[in-house]
Amino acid sequence: MNEIERFTPARGWKMLAVLTLFGAAVIHVIVTPEHFNEWFAAGVFFIAIAGAEVVSGAVMVSRVGERPAARGLVAALSAGTIALWVLSRTVGLPFGPDPGMPEAIGVLDVTSTALEALTLVALWALVRTPARATVVTSEPDADRVRRDRAA
């Protein structure tokens, strides 16, 4: 029996989380060289955060991503990154080459932060959305079957 799974809201929220994580990772990779030029540790941080976002996106599409703890860690990564960005743009980081000096706000960092916020929205919606999938078999007269499944 050949099954074709239909789109579900839960699957959509999961894919939004994955795409926003990957988008933020791409932006972090793009700005890594300029951060290495400013401060070596900042460059290392941006490589690490990009890697963590890619791994988080991969986790979200795996079975591990179905676990609440895994989703919680992904949410913590995004929330922590947003908090660090807000701190760095308002009062400045308490360490680094210019401690206590707020950084300028730019298009890429706002875009990355918006993607991370969308990740949080998607994860919140995923928790609140039932994981129901509609399955349609390839048999001509088959009835549609609804069953609970992980998104």
matplotlib code that plots the C-alpha trace (Angstrom):
import matplotlib.pyplot as plt

x = [0.0, 1.5, 0.8, 0.9, 1.0, -0.8, 0.4, -0.5, -0.2, 2.3, 4.5, 4.3, 5.4, 8.3, 9.5, 9.3, 11.5, 14.0, 14.1, 14.5, 17.3, 19.1, 18.5, 20.0, 23.0, 23.7, 23.7, 26.0, 28.4, 28.3, 29.3, 31.9, 34.9, 34.2, 33.8, 37.2, 38.7, 37.2, 38.0, 39.1, 36.7, 33.8, 34.6, 34.8, 31.4, 29.8, 31.1, 29.8, 26.3, 26.0, 27.0, 24.5, 21.7, 22.5, 22.6, 19.3, 17.6, 18.8, 17.5, 14.1, 13.7, 14.8, 13.0, 15.0, 13.2, 9.9, 11.1, 10.1, 13.6, 15.1, 12.6, 13.3, 17.0, 16.4, 14.1, 16.8, 19.4, 17.2, 16.1, 19.7, 20.9, 18.2, 19.0, 22.7, 21.9, 19.6, 22.3, 25.0, 22.8, 21.5, 24.2, 27.0, 28.7, 30.6, 33.7, 35.5, 37.4, 34.9, 33.2, 30.0, 29.9, 26.6, 27.1, 25.4, 22.2, 22.5, 20.2, 21.8, 21.7, 18.1, 17.2, 19.0, 17.3, 13.9, 14.5, 15.4, 12.2, 10.2, 11.9, 10.5, 7.0, 7.1, 8.2, 5.5, 2.9, 4.2, 3.6, 0.1, -0.8, -2.1, 0.1, -2.6, -1.9, -4.3, -3.2, -4.5, -3.7, -3.1, -6.0, -8.8, -11.7, -9.8, -11.3, -9.3, -7.9, -7.1, -4.6, -2.4, 1.2, 4.2, 4.6]
y = [0.0, 3.3, 6.2, 9.9, 12.1, 15.4, 18.6, 19.2, 22.4, 20.7, 19.7, 23.3, 24.7, 22.2, 23.2, 26.9, 26.2, 24.3, 27.0, 29.9, 28.1, 27.4, 31.0, 32.4, 30.0, 31.3, 34.9, 34.0, 32.3, 35.4, 37.8, 35.5, 37.0, 40.6, 39.3, 37.5, 40.8, 42.6, 39.9, 36.3, 35.0, 36.7, 34.9, 31.6, 32.3, 33.0, 29.7, 27.9, 29.5, 28.8, 25.2, 24.9, 26.3, 23.8, 20.9, 22.2, 22.3, 18.7, 17.6, 19.1, 16.9, 13.8, 11.6, 13.3, 16.5, 15.0, 15.1, 18.0, 18.3, 18.6, 21.3, 23.0, 23.1, 24.5, 27.2, 28.0, 28.4, 30.9, 32.8, 33.0, 34.3, 36.9, 38.0, 38.3, 40.4, 42.7, 43.1, 43.9, 46.5, 48.2, 48.3, 46.5, 43.3, 43.4, 41.8, 42.0, 44.8, 47.5, 46.4, 48.3, 49.9, 49.1, 47.9, 49.4, 47.8, 46.4, 44.7, 41.3, 41.2, 42.3, 39.7, 37.0, 38.0, 38.1, 34.5, 33.4, 35.0, 33.2, 29.9, 30.6, 31.3, 28.1, 26.0, 27.5, 26.8, 23.3, 22.6, 23.9, 22.2, 18.6, 16.3, 14.8, 13.6, 12.6, 9.6, 8.7, 5.4, 4.9, 2.4, 4.0, 3.4, 3.7, 5.7, 8.5, 7.5, 9.9, 8.9, 10.5, 10.6, 12.6, 15.5]
z = [0.0, -1.1, 1.3, 0.6, 3.7, 3.5, 4.8, 8.4, 10.5, 12.8, 9.9, 8.6, 12.0, 12.2, 8.7, 9.5, 12.6, 10.5, 7.7, 10.2, 12.0, 8.7, 7.6, 10.8, 10.5, 7.0, 8.2, 11.1, 8.6, 6.3, 9.2, 10.7, 8.9, 10.0, 13.6, 13.4, 12.3, 15.3, 17.9, 17.4, 20.2, 18.4, 15.2, 17.0, 18.7, 15.3, 13.9, 17.0, 16.9, 13.2, 13.8, 16.7, 14.5, 11.7, 14.2, 15.7, 12.3, 11.6, 15.0, 14.3, 11.2, 13.0, 15.5, 18.3, 17.4, 18.6, 22.2, 24.3, 25.7, 22.3, 21.3, 24.5, 23.8, 20.3, 21.9, 24.5, 21.7, 19.8, 22.9, 24.2, 20.9, 20.8, 24.4, 23.6, 20.6, 22.6, 25.3, 22.7, 21.0, 24.1, 26.8, 25.1, 26.1, 29.4, 27.7, 24.5, 22.7, 23.6, 26.9, 27.7, 24.2, 22.3, 18.8, 15.7, 14.5, 10.9, 8.4, 8.7, 12.5, 12.6, 10.0, 11.9, 15.1, 13.4, 12.1, 15.6, 16.9, 14.2, 15.3, 18.8, 17.3, 15.3, 18.3, 20.5, 17.8, 17.3, 21.0, 20.7, 17.4, 17.4, 15.3, 13.2, 9.7, 7.0, 5.1, 1.7, 0.2, -3.5, -3.8, -5.9, -3.5, -0.3, 2.5, 4.0, 7.3, 10.1, 12.7, 15.3, 14.2, 15.0, 12.6]

ax = plt.figure().add_subplot(projection="3d")
ax.plot(x, y, z, "-o")
ax.set_aspect("equal")
plt.show()
